[in-house]
Amino acid sequence: MNIKNAQFMRGIVGTNDIINDVKAQIAFVGRSNVGKSSLINSLVGNKNLARSSSTPGRTQQINFFLIDQKVYFVDLPGYGYAKTSEKQRDKIRKMIIWYLTYSEIQHKKVVLITDAKVGLREFDIEMVNLLKDQEIDFFVVLNKVDKLKQGEVIKIVKDTKNKINDERVGVITYSSKNPINREKIIGELFN
């Protein structure tokens, strides 16, 4: 499937109204600097759609992108960035949890993105448990695999599956520089 049209709709923070219509929403979540925005840009074929930065923790709001007039891609702020204040980290964490569990959004899927070099960390495991507890359909993207050797990729995929401990949860490797599994991810998103 090709994505033909993607446009930024709105960024929300705090008590701003969330986009709440009949279209499904696919949320992208992960630690700061795992490449959420780059992944979204790569999937839609527009490197300027979602703002990406080499500085972690830049996304401080929930950003909505309308895809082919059918579904929203939702770029959630990155969690766990050490150089932000404890208050700011807590605010971001609460915003993510609110969106995923308390907002009345009908989620289609959640994409949990992690850096393949480091694998699932404490916050990622918390997110896995939250998604499983809430029975939210999700899969994991191990991003930036271009920086690993093939043996390291095999090891991190196995380690990730063991930590998730749920056969229903898929694990897909990816790199925005060499988007070899792009169609596989898009298939998962719209399946």
N, C-alpha and C positions, 0 to 999 in steps of 0.2 A: 504494500500500500504506500502510495506517495501522499505526503501532506502538501496540499496546494496553497493554502492560505493560513497564515498565523499572524495575529495582531495583539499587541498589548492592550488590555482593557482597563485595568485599574490596579493600583497598589493600595492595600489597606493596612492600617495599624491601629491598635487600641480599639476604640468603639466605632470605627468607620463601618458603614454597612458592607456586609459581605455580598458578593454576587451570589444570588440565590434564585436561579431559575430552573427549568426542567432539565437542562443539559448536565450530563455527568461531569465530574471533576476528577482529574488524575493529578494527585499531589506528588511532588518531588521533594524528598526530605533527606537530610544527612548533615554531617558535621560541616563546619566552615572549611572551605578550601578543598572540597572533594570534587568539585567540578559540576555542580548542579546546573548552573547557568550554561556552561559550555555543552553539557549533555543535551539540554533543551534546544539550544541553538543548532547543534549537530543533527538532532532528530528532525527539526523543521526545515533545515537547509538554509538558515539565515543566521550568520554569525553575529548579527547586531540586535537580535530580538531581545534576548534576556541579557541584562548587563552583567558581564563577568569582569573580574578584577583579580590581579595577582595579590592584592591585599585581602586576607581572610576577614570575614565578618562584615562585608559591605552591605549585603542584603539585610535590611532591618525591618522589612515589611513583607506581607503576603502579596505576591504579584500574580495577577490573573492574565492568561493569554488565551484568546479564543482561537481554536484550531478548526479550520474548515467549516465554521459556523455550526459545529456539532458538539464539541466537547471543550472543556477548559483544561489547560495545563496550569497547575498551580505551583509556583516556585516559593516554597516555604523558606524562611530565614535559616541560615546554618546555625547549628547549636554547638556549644562546647568550645568556642574560641577563647583561649586563655587570656588574651590581652584586653578583653573587654571587662568591665566591672562586674562584680558578682550580681549587682542589681540588674544590669543590662542582660546578662546571661539568663537570669531567672525570668525576666520579662519575655525574652525570646522563647524560652522553654514553655512558659505558660501559654503564649500565643499559639505555639505549635500544638500543644495538647488540647487547647480550646478548639482549634480548627478541626483536629482529627476526632475529637470525642464529644464535644458539647455543642458545636454548631450543628444545625439541622441539615447539613449538606449530605446529599446522597453520593457518597464516594463510589467511583467505579474501581479505582485501584490506587495504591500508593507505591511509589518507586523509592526504595531506600537505597541511597547511593553511598558507597564507601570507597576510600582510596585503596586500591589493590595492594599497595606497598605496605599498608599498616593493618588491613583487615578490620573486622568488627571490634570496636572499642566499647568501653563501659556505657557511654550514652547510646551507642548503636544497639547494644543488647537491651537496654531499657526500651528503646523504640520498638525492637522486635517483639518484646513481651507485651508492650502496650497494644500493638497492632494485632497480635494473636488474641489477647484478652478481649479486645473490642470486636473480634471477628471481622477485621478489615482485610480485604484481599490485597496482598502485596507481593512483590518480588524484589530481589536485591541485585543491584548493578555494581560489580567490582570495576571501578573506573580507573583509568590511567594504566592499563595493563601493558601499554607500549614500553613502560619503564622496567618491566620484569622479563626475566628469561622464562622459557616455556615450562621448565621444571618448577619454577617459583609460582607460576600461574596455576598449575595443577595442584600444588600444595595449598595455596590460599583458597581455591575453590572448595577443596575437601574440608579445610579448616572451617570455612564459613558455613558449609552445610552442616557440619557437626555442631557448631554453636547454635544454629537456628533450630536444629533437631525437629524438623517438620518437612516431610517429603513433599507436601503440597506447595512449599515455597521454592520458587525457582531462583537460581543464581546464574546471572549472565555476565560474562566479561565484556569490557568495552574500552575503547579509546577514541576520543574525538578526533585525534590525529589520523587514525586508521580505523574508520567506523565499520569494521568487519561484521559486527553483530547488530548493526542498525536495524535491519529488517526483522531480526528476531525480537528486538525490544519493541518495535512498533507492533509486531504481531501480538505480543503479550499485552500491550496497552489497549489494543482494540479488540482483543479476543472476547 
